[in-house]
Amino acid sequence: MREAIAISIDVEAIRTRVLRGQAVPTASMWTQFFTGYDEAFARRPAVNRDRARRLMAEAGYEQGFEVTLDCPVGACDESCQAIADMLAQIGIQVRLNVMPAAVFFRKLQQQDTSFYGLTWGVPTFDALYTLRGVMMTRTLAGGGSWNWGGYSNPSVESLIGLVEAETDPARRVALIREAQRIHNTEYGHIPLYHLMIPFAMKPNVMVTHRADSLVFGRSVRIE
């Protein structure tokens, strides 16, 4: 079902019509600015709603089904509406539930969701942050603290442990990529796009636009 959903969402249409071009479609949970990035895992699967319907039939949902999609106001609500319309074309009737962020996150923490949209940022510029926070099995010890969908794979779990302990940079990146390969193959999550955050400034002001959108005085130049 996760694959059926992934190949039914036309992210390019969302980019151009909903986000006004301010996004980069992707299948990667992290960007090119992060340790562990591999362009091969960023290529989204082609939209194929005929195959999606076949996959749904194989899963026992030939007649489709209904599901509630929880989304926070402001972060991705417009995209969630577009997704709901696209999934309707393969028989998934989405009840869109848009709510304030505080209510949305409380709902996730109570594990009171079946289907949700979420934005994700990484302050460390390292893929391990996402591996531990989103792809790791959710445990009381703190692992998978943002893994509200319940994805779990022992092989990925083992690789994350190896990444945490590995000191050789090349070997560490190889382990990250293998974990991502497994996760992507299973459609553990469905990444859609990296959101672009435009900056506005006067003609005589130059500011380095960092990947984390932070502005430091040393990077500002006034001419």
Salt bridges, closest charged atoms under 4 A:
GLU3 OE2 - ARG51 NH2 2.90
GLU12 OE2 - ARG15 NH2 2.72
ASP38 OD2 - ARG177 NE 3.62
ASP50 OD1 - ARG53 NH1 2.93
GLU66 OE1 - ARG95 NH1 2.82
ASP70 OD2 - LYS107 NZ 3.07
ASP112 OD2 - LYS107 NZ 3.77
ASP126 OD2 - ARG172 NH1 2.87
GLU164 OE2 - ARG132 NH1 2.64
GLU178 OE2 - ARG181 NH2 2.77
ASP212 OD2 - ARG210 NH2 2.75
GLU223 OE2 - ARG221 NH2 3.17
